[in-house]
Amino acid sequence: MELKESIAIHVNGDLRHVTVGISIADMLAELGLDARKVAVERNFEIVPRSSFAAARGPTPGVMLRAIQS
C-alpha cells in the first residue's frame, strides 16, 4: 500500500488534510467542493477553471484560496 504525503490546510476555519502535489481539481474533490462553484486563487493569481486539472494544488509554500459561490 502506497502512503501519500498530506498537508494541513484551513477550509472555512476548519483544519483539513489533503494530498500534497495533487491538482486543484483533485484537491477540490477531496474536500467535497463542486469545482463549478468555486473560484481558486494560487499565490494571488486567479486560476481559470479550465486549468484546474493541470494546475498543482497544495504544496508547502504555496498559498491557495478557494471561494465557493
Secondary structure, DSSP 8 states (H G I E B T S, - for coil): -----EEEEEETTEEEEEETT-BHHHHHHHTT--GGGEEEEETTEEE-GGGTTTSB---TT--EEEEE-
